[in-house]
Structures are given as structure tokens and as C-alpha cells.
């Protein structure tokens, strides 16, 4: 049964998607603690795949441009694996929340790559926006002492796998946003991409030394909530960007790091320092400046 929502309903769908995505960091970390980093991620994307097929229908491969199928699937799967495993392999819950904030460097990277790939025009605000975002990440990772390159480097070296995955994920998603915008031709392959992500993660799980999956009532409920939040987020966002108020949605999306940190801190019962929140504010403000620098300035290759 399909229906066409009005502009207000579509905008609300987009806003709901933003709220759902804000829960992802805390939820993925919780499932990883229940089922292991790889097994938990595989289960999440399996549940998400089932729900996306129910919401969006089974993907019709012939309707997708081949370039979008190839490039989009590789980038999407790589990003989702980087995000989920970076959170799963975090040394503790506090570090997982930090890694979630690193993921939100992608708006800054998206603007940089848009300028390089698509000829995106930008105003002078882009420079302070990029610098503020990067300084915010250094501030967050530096710990309670605030801005310190030495402490930041020390924290990263304590778990280079997770920090490397999180940073790589931010870059990959920025590439995905720029490349698929040119190749997708208005198509949405997220259901297919979720299935491919699940398949890759199951293959990795079978080759790993992780113990067998142990299902409990509470762990199963958390798994279903996580898969549902991720799937519904993508489904609702698709409605929002097609028919909703894009200006409002774009603005609201840049506050996702704030909601994400708040939700994760509550869900994972993890207190966060004042310097952490200062860093989150810097990342958010930097992303908004980057967006403002490009707003109303069409790309040369549009």
C-alpha cells in the first residue's frame, strides 16, 4: 500500500529520520556488547534489510544505473562496516561515543570533495567551517584537558583500528554523497546496499574467531530496536528529501551529533565531560558554516 504524503508530513518524516539516526551510535554499541562487534553488526544489517524490503519493496536491479549499483554499493557497504565495527571494537563506551562524533566529520569532507569533484562553489565561511570541525574532533578526542595534539595522538594510538575505521568512514560517506548524487538518477538502492552489507559481515563473522551468538530476551529486543531505527531512518529520510522542506531538513541534520551524544550518554549510562560537549558544539558549528558557505551556490558541473 503506497501513499503520497504532503509536504508537511514529508518534512516530519525527514525530521524523524534525523532523530532515529541520532540513536544509532548508542544502539550499535549496545548490540555489539551483546553479540560481539562483527556478529552484532551482521545481525543489525540483517534485521534492517528485512524491514527495508517490507517498507520500500524488493529492489529492482534493472531500474538502477549500473554505475550507481557498482560504485554506490561498494561505498555504502564500506561505510556501514567502518561505522559499525569502529563502535564495536571501541575500548569502552566513552570511546564509542567519541568515535561516533568523528563520524560526523562527513559534512565537512562532503563540502571539500564537492568542491574538488563537482566544482561546488563556496564562500569564505568554508575555511573557518572546516577548521572548526577539525578542531572540534581534536577537542573531543583530546579528553578532559581540551585541545591537545599530544593527548589526541595518544588516545588514537591506544586503539588505532577503531579510530582509523571511524575516520575512514567519514571520508567514504562524503565520497558516497558526492558520487551517487551524479550516478543515482533519482534511484534509492538502500535496501540492496543493506543486504550486501549484511552478507559481507556474515562472511567476515564466519571467518572470525568470535564466539557463537547467544540470544537473550533483552539482547534480542535491543537488536530489533537497532535494526528498526536504522531501516526506518533511511526509509523516512528518502520521503523527506523527495517531498519535504529541504532547507529545514538540511539545517536540522547538522545537529545530529548533539542528539547522538545525548542519546548515547543516556542509553549507555556514560557521563561525558564539559570539554567533550564543547568539541561537539565546535563540530556542529563547523558543519553549519560549511553548509552556509555552499548554500545558494550551484556547482559548476550541475
ChimeraX commands (.cxc) that place a marker at each C-alpha (Angstrom):
marker #1 position 0.00,0.00,0.00 radius 0.5
marker #1 position 1.59,3.27,-1.13 radius 0.5
marker #1 position 0.59,6.82,-0.35 radius 0.5
marker #1 position 1.93,10.26,-1.22 radius 0.5
marker #1 position 2.46,12.38,1.90 radius 0.5
marker #1 position 2.01,16.13,1.84 radius 0.5
marker #1 position 4.96,18.47,2.24 radius 0.5
marker #1 position 4.46,18.87,5.99 radius 0.5
marker #1 position 4.15,15.12,6.59 radius 0.5
marker #1 position 7.22,14.51,4.40 radius 0.5
marker #1 position 9.21,17.10,6.36 radius 0.5
marker #1 position 8.18,15.43,9.61 radius 0.5
marker #1 position 9.33,12.11,8.14 radius 0.5
marker #1 position 12.73,13.65,7.44 radius 0.5
marker #1 position 12.98,15.07,10.95 radius 0.5
marker #1 position 12.05,11.69,12.41 radius 0.5
marker #1 position 14.82,10.12,10.32 radius 0.5
marker #1 position 17.32,12.53,11.85 radius 0.5
marker #1 position 16.19,11.59,15.35 radius 0.5
marker #1 position 16.42,7.88,14.51 radius 0.5
marker #1 position 19.95,8.27,13.13 radius 0.5
marker #1 position 20.89,10.07,16.32 radius 0.5
marker #1 position 20.21,6.85,18.23 radius 0.5
marker #1 position 22.48,4.69,16.07 radius 0.5
marker #1 position 25.78,5.15,17.93 radius 0.5
marker #1 position 24.38,4.16,21.31 radius 0.5
marker #1 position 22.29,1.31,19.91 radius 0.5
marker #1 position 25.06,-0.23,17.77 radius 0.5
marker #1 position 27.43,-0.19,20.74 radius 0.5
marker #1 position 24.81,-1.89,22.91 radius 0.5
marker #1 position 24.21,-4.67,20.34 radius 0.5
marker #1 position 27.97,-5.12,19.91 radius 0.5
marker #1 position 28.31,-5.75,23.63 radius 0.5
marker #1 position 25.52,-8.36,23.42 radius 0.5
marker #1 position 26.62,-10.26,20.29 radius 0.5
marker #1 position 30.19,-9.17,19.56 radius 0.5
marker #1 position 31.43,-6.46,17.15 radius 0.5
marker #1 position 31.12,-8.48,13.93 radius 0.5
marker #1 position 28.22,-10.79,14.82 radius 0.5
marker #1 position 26.23,-7.90,16.25 radius 0.5
marker #1 position 26.76,-5.77,13.14 radius 0.5
marker #1 position 25.76,-8.68,10.88 radius 0.5
marker #1 position 22.55,-9.16,12.85 radius 0.5
marker #1 position 21.73,-5.43,12.76 radius 0.5
marker #1 position 22.00,-5.20,8.97 radius 0.5
marker #1 position 20.07,-8.44,8.53 radius 0.5
marker #1 position 17.16,-7.08,10.56 radius 0.5
marker #1 position 17.48,-3.74,8.77 radius 0.5
marker #1 position 17.44,-5.44,5.36 radius 0.5
marker #1 position 14.22,-7.31,6.14 radius 0.5
marker #1 position 12.48,-4.14,7.34 radius 0.5
marker #1 position 13.67,-2.07,4.37 radius 0.5
marker #1 position 12.30,-4.63,1.93 radius 0.5
marker #1 position 8.98,-4.50,3.80 radius 0.5
marker #1 position 8.97,-0.68,3.73 radius 0.5
marker #1 position 10.44,0.03,0.28 radius 0.5
marker #1 position 9.88,-3.24,-1.57 radius 0.5
marker #1 position 12.48,-5.59,-3.02 radius 0.5
marker #1 position 14.99,-3.62,-5.14 radius 0.5
marker #1 position 14.50,-3.92,-8.92 radius 0.5
marker #1 position 18.07,-4.14,-10.13 radius 0.5
marker #1 position 17.24,-3.43,-13.78 radius 0.5
marker #1 position 15.90,0.01,-12.87 radius 0.5
marker #1 position 19.22,1.15,-11.35 radius 0.5
marker #1 position 22.04,2.70,-13.40 radius 0.5
marker #1 position 24.96,0.26,-13.48 radius 0.5
marker #1 position 27.46,2.86,-12.32 radius 0.5
marker #1 position 25.28,3.59,-9.27 radius 0.5
marker #1 position 24.94,-0.12,-8.45 radius 0.5
marker #1 position 28.69,-0.69,-8.64 radius 0.5
marker #1 position 30.10,2.45,-7.05 radius 0.5
marker #1 position 27.20,3.07,-4.67 radius 0.5
marker #1 position 27.17,-0.45,-3.27 radius 0.5
marker #1 position 30.94,-0.53,-2.69 radius 0.5
marker #1 position 30.98,2.84,-0.93 radius 0.5
marker #1 position 27.82,2.21,1.12 radius 0.5
marker #1 position 28.94,-1.22,2.32 radius 0.5
marker #1 position 32.41,0.08,3.15 radius 0.5
marker #1 position 30.96,2.98,5.15 radius 0.5
marker #1 position 28.49,0.91,7.14 radius 0.5
marker #1 position 31.17,-1.65,8.01 radius 0.5
marker #1 position 33.57,1.11,9.10 radius 0.5
marker #1 position 30.90,2.72,11.28 radius 0.5
marker #1 position 29.59,-0.42,12.96 radius 0.5
marker #1 position 32.96,-2.07,13.58 radius 0.5
marker #1 position 34.59,1.14,14.83 radius 0.5
marker #1 position 31.91,1.33,17.53 radius 0.5
marker #1 position 32.04,-2.40,18.24 radius 0.5
marker #1 position 35.83,-2.50,18.66 radius 0.5
marker #1 position 35.93,0.62,20.86 radius 0.5
marker #1 position 37.77,0.02,24.13 radius 0.5
marker #1 position 34.83,1.28,26.20 radius 0.5
marker #1 position 31.51,3.08,25.93 radius 0.5
marker #1 position 33.01,6.54,26.29 radius 0.5
marker #1 position 35.39,5.88,23.42 radius 0.5
marker #1 position 32.50,4.58,21.31 radius 0.5
marker #1 position 30.69,7.90,21.76 radius 0.5
marker #1 position 33.87,9.76,20.76 radius 0.5
marker #1 position 34.12,7.64,17.62 radius 0.5
marker #1 position 30.50,8.47,16.81 radius 0.5
marker #1 position 31.39,12.15,16.79 radius 0.5
marker #1 position 34.35,11.54,14.45 radius 0.5
marker #1 position 31.80,10.06,12.03 radius 0.5
marker #1 position 30.18,13.50,11.83 radius 0.5
marker #1 position 33.21,14.92,10.07 radius 0.5
marker #1 position 31.49,13.74,6.90 radius 0.5
marker #1 position 29.59,17.02,6.23 radius 0.5
marker #1 position 32.90,18.87,6.27 radius 0.5
marker #1 position 34.53,16.29,3.98 radius 0.5
marker #1 position 31.47,16.30,1.72 radius 0.5
marker #1 position 31.88,20.02,1.07 radius 0.5
marker #1 position 35.62,19.64,0.39 radius 0.5
marker #1 position 35.04,16.79,-2.07 radius 0.5
marker #1 position 32.10,18.59,-3.69 radius 0.5
marker #1 position 34.45,21.46,-4.46 radius 0.5
marker #1 position 37.03,19.05,-5.92 radius 0.5
marker #1 position 34.72,16.57,-7.72 radius 0.5
marker #1 position 31.62,18.54,-8.69 radius 0.5
marker #1 position 33.03,22.05,-8.91 radius 0.5
marker #1 position 30.92,23.19,-5.96 radius 0.5
marker #1 position 31.23,26.92,-5.35 radius 0.5
marker #1 position 31.75,28.05,-1.76 radius 0.5
marker #1 position 32.10,31.31,0.14 radius 0.5
marker #1 position 34.81,32.33,2.57 radius 0.5
marker #1 position 32.96,30.71,5.50 radius 0.5
marker #1 position 34.08,27.29,4.27 radius 0.5
marker #1 position 37.61,27.77,5.63 radius 0.5
marker #1 position 36.66,28.55,9.26 radius 0.5
marker #1 position 33.96,25.86,8.99 radius 0.5
marker #1 position 36.48,23.16,8.09 radius 0.5
marker #1 position 38.99,24.33,10.71 radius 0.5
marker #1 position 36.31,24.47,13.41 radius 0.5
marker #1 position 35.13,20.93,12.62 radius 0.5
marker #1 position 38.64,19.50,12.74 radius 0.5
marker #1 position 39.48,21.39,15.95 radius 0.5
marker #1 position 36.25,20.09,17.47 radius 0.5
marker #1 position 37.30,16.49,16.79 radius 0.5
marker #1 position 40.75,17.12,18.30 radius 0.5
marker #1 position 38.99,18.69,21.29 radius 0.5
marker #1 position 36.72,15.66,21.73 radius 0.5
marker #1 position 39.43,13.03,21.33 radius 0.5
marker #1 position 41.87,15.01,23.47 radius 0.5
marker #1 position 39.89,14.20,26.61 radius 0.5
marker #1 position 39.04,16.33,29.61 radius 0.5
marker #1 position 42.05,18.59,29.10 radius 0.5
marker #1 position 40.61,20.14,25.94 radius 0.5
marker #1 position 42.71,20.95,22.88 radius 0.5
marker #1 position 45.94,18.91,22.93 radius 0.5
marker #1 position 47.50,17.29,19.88 radius 0.5
marker #1 position 49.70,15.15,22.13 radius 0.5
marker #1 position 46.77,13.70,24.10 radius 0.5
marker #1 position 44.76,13.28,20.90 radius 0.5
marker #1 position 47.58,11.31,19.26 radius 0.5
marker #1 position 48.00,9.20,22.40 radius 0.5
marker #1 position 44.28,8.32,22.50 radius 0.5
marker #1 position 44.24,7.44,18.81 radius 0.5
marker #1 position 47.31,5.20,19.17 radius 0.5
marker #1 position 45.62,3.39,22.06 radius 0.5
marker #1 position 43.08,1.99,19.57 radius 0.5
marker #1 position 44.19,2.78,16.00 radius 0.5
marker #1 position 41.75,0.25,14.48 radius 0.5
marker #1 position 38.60,1.94,15.79 radius 0.5
marker #1 position 39.80,5.49,15.18 radius 0.5
marker #1 position 41.05,4.54,11.71 radius 0.5
marker #1 position 37.72,2.94,10.83 radius 0.5
marker #1 position 35.73,5.94,12.10 radius 0.5
marker #1 position 37.88,8.47,10.21 radius 0.5
marker #1 position 37.82,6.35,7.03 radius 0.5
marker #1 position 34.05,6.02,7.32 radius 0.5
marker #1 position 33.61,9.79,7.40 radius 0.5
marker #1 position 35.65,10.16,4.20 radius 0.5
marker #1 position 33.90,7.24,2.47 radius 0.5
marker #1 position 30.43,8.64,3.22 radius 0.5
marker #1 position 31.49,12.04,1.88 radius 0.5
marker #1 position 32.60,10.36,-1.36 radius 0.5
marker #1 position 29.32,8.40,-1.45 radius 0.5
marker #1 position 27.27,11.60,-1.12 radius 0.5
marker #1 position 29.10,13.27,-4.00 radius 0.5
marker #1 position 29.46,10.33,-6.38 radius 0.5
marker #1 position 25.99,8.82,-6.05 radius 0.5
marker #1 position 24.38,12.22,-6.49 radius 0.5
marker #1 position 25.71,12.13,-10.05 radius 0.5
marker #1 position 25.11,8.42,-10.73 radius 0.5
marker #1 position 21.88,7.53,-8.93 radius 0.5
marker #1 position 19.44,9.17,-11.36 radius 0.5
marker #1 position 16.94,9.59,-8.52 radius 0.5
marker #1 position 17.03,5.91,-7.56 radius 0.5
marker #1 position 17.34,4.64,-3.98 radius 0.5
marker #1 position 19.29,1.41,-3.55 radius 0.5
marker #1 position 19.49,1.43,0.24 radius 0.5
marker #1 position 17.59,-1.88,0.65 radius 0.5
marker #1 position 20.01,-3.64,-1.70 radius 0.5
marker #1 position 23.00,-1.98,-0.03 radius 0.5
marker #1 position 21.82,-3.12,3.41 radius 0.5
marker #1 position 21.57,-6.72,2.15 radius 0.5
marker #1 position 25.08,-6.55,0.69 radius 0.5
marker #1 position 26.42,-5.13,3.96 radius 0.5
marker #1 position 24.81,-7.98,5.91 radius 0.5
marker #1 position 26.27,-10.55,3.50 radius 0.5
marker #1 position 29.81,-9.15,3.83 radius 0.5
marker #1 position 29.55,-9.02,7.62 radius 0.5
marker #1 position 28.27,-12.62,7.83 radius 0.5
marker #1 position 31.20,-13.75,5.70 radius 0.5
marker #1 position 33.57,-11.89,7.98 radius 0.5
marker #1 position 31.89,-13.36,11.07 radius 0.5
marker #1 position 32.25,-16.92,9.76 radius 0.5
marker #1 position 35.97,-16.31,9.18 radius 0.5
marker #1 position 36.49,-14.66,12.57 radius 0.5
marker #1 position 37.18,-16.16,15.97 radius 0.5
marker #1 position 34.11,-14.59,17.59 radius 0.5
marker #1 position 32.13,-16.98,19.82 radius 0.5
marker #1 position 28.68,-18.33,18.80 radius 0.5
marker #1 position 25.81,-15.86,19.07 radius 0.5
marker #1 position 23.94,-16.06,22.37 radius 0.5
marker #1 position 20.38,-14.71,22.25 radius 0.5
marker #1 position 18.65,-13.40,25.35 radius 0.5
marker #1 position 15.33,-11.60,25.58 radius 0.5
marker #1 position 16.88,-8.18,26.33 radius 0.5
marker #1 position 19.60,-8.55,23.68 radius 0.5
marker #1 position 17.06,-9.60,21.04 radius 0.5
marker #1 position 14.83,-6.62,21.84 radius 0.5
marker #1 position 17.80,-4.23,21.58 radius 0.5
marker #1 position 18.78,-5.83,18.26 radius 0.5
marker #1 position 15.28,-5.37,16.82 radius 0.5
marker #1 position 15.15,-1.76,18.02 radius 0.5
marker #1 position 18.55,-1.02,16.45 radius 0.5
marker #1 position 17.76,-2.63,13.09 radius 0.5
marker #1 position 14.37,-0.91,13.02 radius 0.5
marker #1 position 15.85,2.51,13.84 radius 0.5
marker #1 position 18.43,2.28,11.06 radius 0.5
marker #1 position 15.99,0.93,8.45 radius 0.5
marker #1 position 13.22,3.38,9.31 radius 0.5
marker #1 position 15.72,6.24,9.33 radius 0.5
marker #1 position 16.72,5.58,5.72 radius 0.5
marker #1 position 13.11,4.98,4.62 radius 0.5
marker #1 position 11.80,8.17,6.25 radius 0.5
marker #1 position 14.74,10.24,5.01 radius 0.5
marker #1 position 14.00,9.17,1.45 radius 0.5
marker #1 position 10.44,10.51,1.81 radius 0.5
marker #1 position 11.72,13.72,3.40 radius 0.5
marker #1 position 14.26,14.63,0.73 radius 0.5
marker #1 position 11.87,13.81,-2.11 radius 0.5
marker #1 position 8.86,15.80,-0.89 radius 0.5
marker #1 position 9.77,17.76,2.25 radius 0.5
marker #1 position 11.33,21.11,3.15 radius 0.5
marker #1 position 14.97,20.51,2.20 radius 0.5
marker #1 position 16.27,23.70,3.81 radius 0.5
marker #1 position 14.78,22.80,7.18 radius 0.5
marker #1 position 15.94,19.18,6.93 radius 0.5
marker #1 position 19.47,20.16,5.94 radius 0.5
marker #1 position 19.73,22.56,8.86 radius 0.5
marker #1 position 18.31,20.06,11.35 radius 0.5
marker #1 position 20.60,17.27,10.13 radius 0.5
marker #1 position 23.67,19.19,11.26 radius 0.5
marker #1 position 22.52,18.95,14.86 radius 0.5
marker #1 position 22.57,15.14,14.74 radius 0.5
marker #1 position 25.94,14.94,16.60 radius 0.5
marker #1 position 24.40,16.73,19.59 radius 0.5
marker #1 position 21.37,14.44,19.79 radius 0.5
marker #1 position 23.56,11.40,19.11 radius 0.5
marker #1 position 25.85,12.20,22.02 radius 0.5
marker #1 position 22.92,12.94,24.36 radius 0.5
marker #1 position 21.15,9.70,23.47 radius 0.5
marker #1 position 24.32,7.58,23.66 radius 0.5
marker #1 position 25.26,9.06,27.03 radius 0.5
marker #1 position 21.82,8.16,28.43 radius 0.5
marker #1 position 21.45,4.77,26.70 radius 0.5
marker #1 position 24.95,3.63,27.65 radius 0.5
marker #1 position 24.88,5.28,31.11 radius 0.5
marker #1 position 28.13,7.11,30.31 radius 0.5
marker #1 position 28.80,10.59,31.73 radius 0.5
marker #1 position 30.53,12.99,29.33 radius 0.5
marker #1 position 32.89,15.83,30.20 radius 0.5
marker #1 position 32.40,19.54,29.57 radius 0.5
marker #1 position 35.26,19.52,27.06 radius 0.5
marker #1 position 33.51,16.74,25.13 radius 0.5
marker #1 position 30.37,18.87,24.74 radius 0.5
marker #1 position 32.50,21.84,23.73 radius 0.5
marker #1 position 34.05,19.72,20.99 radius 0.5
marker #1 position 30.62,18.53,19.82 radius 0.5
marker #1 position 29.46,22.15,19.63 radius 0.5
marker #1 position 32.52,23.02,17.53 radius 0.5
marker #1 position 31.92,20.13,15.10 radius 0.5
marker #1 position 28.26,21.13,14.74 radius 0.5
marker #1 position 29.07,24.82,14.23 radius 0.5
marker #1 position 31.78,23.95,11.71 radius 0.5
marker #1 position 29.38,21.78,9.70 radius 0.5
marker #1 position 26.79,24.58,9.68 radius 0.5
marker #1 position 29.39,27.07,8.43 radius 0.5
marker #1 position 30.39,24.70,5.62 radius 0.5
marker #1 position 26.75,24.31,4.66 radius 0.5
marker #1 position 26.16,28.07,4.78 radius 0.5
marker #1 position 29.24,28.63,2.59 radius 0.5
marker #1 position 27.77,26.49,-0.21 radius 0.5
marker #1 position 24.09,27.32,0.12 radius 0.5
marker #1 position 22.70,29.05,-2.95 radius 0.5
marker #1 position 25.91,28.44,-4.90 radius 0.5
marker #1 position 25.31,25.84,-7.63 radius 0.5
marker #1 position 28.09,23.50,-8.66 radius 0.5
marker #1 position 29.89,24.22,-11.95 radius 0.5
marker #1 position 29.13,20.70,-13.17 radius 0.5
marker #1 position 25.49,20.64,-12.04 radius 0.5
marker link #1:1,2 radius 0.2
marker link #1:2,3 radius 0.2
marker link #1:3,4 radius 0.2
marker link #1:4,5 radius 0.2
marker link #1:5,6 radius 0.2
marker link #1:6,7 radius 0.2
marker link #1:7,8 radius 0.2
marker link #1:8,9 radius 0.2
marker link #1:9,10 radius 0.2
marker link #1:10,11 radius 0.2
marker link #1:11,12 radius 0.2
marker link #1:12,13 radius 0.2
marker link #1:13,14 radius 0.2
marker link #1:14,15 radius 0.2
marker link #1:15,16 radius 0.2
marker link #1:16,17 radius 0.2
marker link #1:17,18 radius 0.2
marker link #1:18,19 radius 0.2
marker link #1:19,20 radius 0.2
marker link #1:20,21 radius 0.2
marker link #1:21,22 radius 0.2
marker link #1:22,23 radius 0.2
marker link #1:23,24 radius 0.2
marker link #1:24,25 radius 0.2
marker link #1:25,26 radius 0.2
marker link #1:26,27 radius 0.2
marker link #1:27,28 radius 0.2
marker link #1:28,29 radius 0.2
marker link #1:29,30 radius 0.2
marker link #1:30,31 radius 0.2
marker link #1:31,32 radius 0.2
marker link #1:32,33 radius 0.2
marker link #1:33,34 radius 0.2
marker link #1:34,35 radius 0.2
marker link #1:35,36 radius 0.2
marker link #1:36,37 radius 0.2
marker link #1:37,38 radius 0.2
marker link #1:38,39 radius 0.2
marker link #1:39,40 radius 0.2
marker link #1:40,41 radius 0.2
marker link #1:41,42 radius 0.2
marker link #1:42,43 radius 0.2
marker link #1:43,44 radius 0.2
marker link #1:44,45 radius 0.2
marker link #1:45,46 radius 0.2
marker link #1:46,47 radius 0.2
marker link #1:47,48 radius 0.2
marker link #1:48,49 radius 0.2
marker link #1:49,50 radius 0.2
marker link #1:50,51 radius 0.2
marker link #1:51,52 radius 0.2
marker link #1:52,53 radius 0.2
marker link #1:53,54 radius 0.2
marker link #1:54,55 radius 0.2
marker link #1:55,56 radius 0.2
marker link #1:56,57 radius 0.2
marker link #1:57,58 radius 0.2
marker link #1:58,59 radius 0.2
marker link #1:59,60 radius 0.2
marker link #1:60,61 radius 0.2
marker link #1:61,62 radius 0.2
marker link #1:62,63 radius 0.2
marker link #1:63,64 radius 0.2
marker link #1:64,65 radius 0.2
marker link #1:65,66 radius 0.2
marker link #1:66,67 radius 0.2
marker link #1:67,68 radius 0.2
marker link #1:68,69 radius 0.2
marker link #1:69,70 radius 0.2
marker link #1:70,71 radius 0.2
marker link #1:71,72 radius 0.2
marker link #1:72,73 radius 0.2
marker link #1:73,74 radius 0.2
marker link #1:74,75 radius 0.2
marker link #1:75,76 radius 0.2
marker link #1:76,77 radius 0.2
marker link #1:77,78 radius 0.2
marker link #1:78,79 radius 0.2
marker link #1:79,80 radius 0.2
marker link #1:80,81 radius 0.2
marker link #1:81,82 radius 0.2
marker link #1:82,83 radius 0.2
marker link #1:83,84 radius 0.2
marker link #1:84,85 radius 0.2
marker link #1:85,86 radius 0.2
marker link #1:86,87 radius 0.2
marker link #1:87,88 radius 0.2
marker link #1:88,89 radius 0.2
marker link #1:89,90 radius 0.2
marker link #1:90,91 radius 0.2
marker link #1:91,92 radius 0.2
marker link #1:92,93 radius 0.2
marker link #1:93,94 radius 0.2
marker link #1:94,95 radius 0.2
marker link #1:95,96 radius 0.2
marker link #1:96,97 radius 0.2
marker link #1:97,98 radius 0.2
marker link #1:98,99 radius 0.2
marker link #1:99,100 radius 0.2
marker link #1:100,101 radius 0.2
marker link #1:101,102 radius 0.2
marker link #1:102,103 radius 0.2
marker link #1:103,104 radius 0.2
marker link #1:104,105 radius 0.2
marker link #1:105,106 radius 0.2
marker link #1:106,107 radius 0.2
marker link #1:107,108 radius 0.2
marker link #1:108,109 radius 0.2
marker link #1:109,110 radius 0.2
marker link #1:110,111 radius 0.2
marker link #1:111,112 radius 0.2
marker link #1:112,113 radius 0.2
marker link #1:113,114 radius 0.2
marker link #1:114,115 radius 0.2
marker link #1:115,116 radius 0.2
marker link #1:116,117 radius 0.2
marker link #1:117,118 radius 0.2
marker link #1:118,119 radius 0.2
marker link #1:119,120 radius 0.2
marker link #1:120,121 radius 0.2
marker link #1:121,122 radius 0.2
marker link #1:122,123 radius 0.2
marker link #1:123,124 radius 0.2
marker link #1:124,125 radius 0.2
marker link #1:125,126 radius 0.2
marker link #1:126,127 radius 0.2
marker link #1:127,128 radius 0.2
marker link #1:128,129 radius 0.2
marker link #1:129,130 radius 0.2
marker link #1:130,131 radius 0.2
marker link #1:131,132 radius 0.2
marker link #1:132,133 radius 0.2
marker link #1:133,134 radius 0.2
marker link #1:134,135 radius 0.2
marker link #1:135,136 radius 0.2
marker link #1:136,137 radius 0.2
marker link #1:137,138 radius 0.2
marker link #1:138,139 radius 0.2
marker link #1:139,140 radius 0.2
marker link #1:140,141 radius 0.2
marker link #1:141,142 radius 0.2
marker link #1:142,143 radius 0.2
marker link #1:143,144 radius 0.2
marker link #1:144,145 radius 0.2
marker link #1:145,146 radius 0.2
marker link #1:146,147 radius 0.2
marker link #1:147,148 radius 0.2
marker link #1:148,149 radius 0.2
marker link #1:149,150 radius 0.2
marker link #1:150,151 radius 0.2
marker link #1:151,152 radius 0.2
marker link #1:152,153 radius 0.2
marker link #1:153,154 radius 0.2
marker link #1:154,155 radius 0.2
marker link #1:155,156 radius 0.2
marker link #1:156,157 radius 0.2
marker link #1:157,158 radius 0.2
marker link #1:158,159 radius 0.2
marker link #1:159,160 radius 0.2
marker link #1:160,161 radius 0.2
marker link #1:161,162 radius 0.2
marker link #1:162,163 radius 0.2
marker link #1:163,164 radius 0.2
marker link #1:164,165 radius 0.2
marker link #1:165,166 radius 0.2
marker link #1:166,167 radius 0.2
marker link #1:167,168 radius 0.2
marker link #1:168,169 radius 0.2
marker link #1:169,170 radius 0.2
marker link #1:170,171 radius 0.2
marker link #1:171,172 radius 0.2
marker link #1:172,173 radius 0.2
marker link #1:173,174 radius 0.2
marker link #1:174,175 radius 0.2
marker link #1:175,176 radius 0.2
marker link #1:176,177 radius 0.2
marker link #1:177,178 radius 0.2
marker link #1:178,179 radius 0.2
marker link #1:179,180 radius 0.2
marker link #1:180,181 radius 0.2
marker link #1:181,182 radius 0.2
marker link #1:182,183 radius 0.2
marker link #1:183,184 radius 0.2
marker link #1:184,185 radius 0.2
marker link #1:185,186 radius 0.2
marker link #1:186,187 radius 0.2
marker link #1:187,188 radius 0.2
marker link #1:188,189 radius 0.2
marker link #1:189,190 radius 0.2
marker link #1:190,191 radius 0.2
marker link #1:191,192 radius 0.2
marker link #1:192,193 radius 0.2
marker link #1:193,194 radius 0.2
marker link #1:194,195 radius 0.2
marker link #1:195,196 radius 0.2
marker link #1:196,197 radius 0.2
marker link #1:197,198 radius 0.2
marker link #1:198,199 radius 0.2
marker link #1:199,200 radius 0.2
marker link #1:200,201 radius 0.2
marker link #1:201,202 radius 0.2
marker link #1:202,203 radius 0.2
marker link #1:203,204 radius 0.2
marker link #1:204,205 radius 0.2
marker link #1:205,206 radius 0.2
marker link #1:206,207 radius 0.2
marker link #1:207,208 radius 0.2
marker link #1:208,209 radius 0.2
marker link #1:209,210 radius 0.2
marker link #1:210,211 radius 0.2
marker link #1:211,212 radius 0.2
marker link #1:212,213 radius 0.2
marker link #1:213,214 radius 0.2
marker link #1:214,215 radius 0.2
marker link #1:215,216 radius 0.2
marker link #1:216,217 radius 0.2
marker link #1:217,218 radius 0.2
marker link #1:218,219 radius 0.2
marker link #1:219,220 radius 0.2
marker link #1:220,221 radius 0.2
marker link #1:221,222 radius 0.2
marker link #1:222,223 radius 0.2
marker link #1:223,224 radius 0.2
marker link #1:224,225 radius 0.2
marker link #1:225,226 radius 0.2
marker link #1:226,227 radius 0.2
marker link #1:227,228 radius 0.2
marker link #1:228,229 radius 0.2
marker link #1:229,230 radius 0.2
marker link #1:230,231 radius 0.2
marker link #1:231,232 radius 0.2
marker link #1:232,233 radius 0.2
marker link #1:233,234 radius 0.2
marker link #1:234,235 radius 0.2
marker link #1:235,236 radius 0.2
marker link #1:236,237 radius 0.2
marker link #1:237,238 radius 0.2
marker link #1:238,239 radius 0.2
marker link #1:239,240 radius 0.2
marker link #1:240,241 radius 0.2
marker link #1:241,242 radius 0.2
marker link #1:242,243 radius 0.2
marker link #1:243,244 radius 0.2
marker link #1:244,245 radius 0.2
marker link #1:245,246 radius 0.2
marker link #1:246,247 radius 0.2
marker link #1:247,248 radius 0.2
marker link #1:248,249 radius 0.2
marker link #1:249,250 radius 0.2
marker link #1:250,251 radius 0.2
marker link #1:251,252 radius 0.2
marker link #1:252,253 radius 0.2
marker link #1:253,254 radius 0.2
marker link #1:254,255 radius 0.2
marker link #1:255,256 radius 0.2
marker link #1:256,257 radius 0.2
marker link #1:257,258 radius 0.2
marker link #1:258,259 radius 0.2
marker link #1:259,260 radius 0.2
marker link #1:260,261 radius 0.2
marker link #1:261,262 radius 0.2
marker link #1:262,263 radius 0.2
marker link #1:263,264 radius 0.2
marker link #1:264,265 radius 0.2
marker link #1:265,266 radius 0.2
marker link #1:266,267 radius 0.2
marker link #1:267,268 radius 0.2
marker link #1:268,269 radius 0.2
marker link #1:269,270 radius 0.2
marker link #1:270,271 radius 0.2
marker link #1:271,272 radius 0.2
marker link #1:272,273 radius 0.2
marker link #1:273,274 radius 0.2
marker link #1:274,275 radius 0.2
marker link #1:275,276 radius 0.2
marker link #1:276,277 radius 0.2
marker link #1:277,278 radius 0.2
marker link #1:278,279 radius 0.2
marker link #1:279,280 radius 0.2
marker link #1:280,281 radius 0.2
marker link #1:281,282 radius 0.2
marker link #1:282,283 radius 0.2
marker link #1:283,284 radius 0.2
marker link #1:284,285 radius 0.2
marker link #1:285,286 radius 0.2
marker link #1:286,287 radius 0.2
marker link #1:287,288 radius 0.2
marker link #1:288,289 radius 0.2
marker link #1:289,290 radius 0.2
marker link #1:290,291 radius 0.2
marker link #1:291,292 radius 0.2
marker link #1:292,293 radius 0.2
marker link #1:293,294 radius 0.2
marker link #1:294,295 radius 0.2
marker link #1:295,296 radius 0.2
marker link #1:296,297 radius 0.2
marker link #1:297,298 radius 0.2
marker link #1:298,299 radius 0.2
marker link #1:299,300 radius 0.2
marker link #1:300,301 radius 0.2
marker link #1:301,302 radius 0.2
view
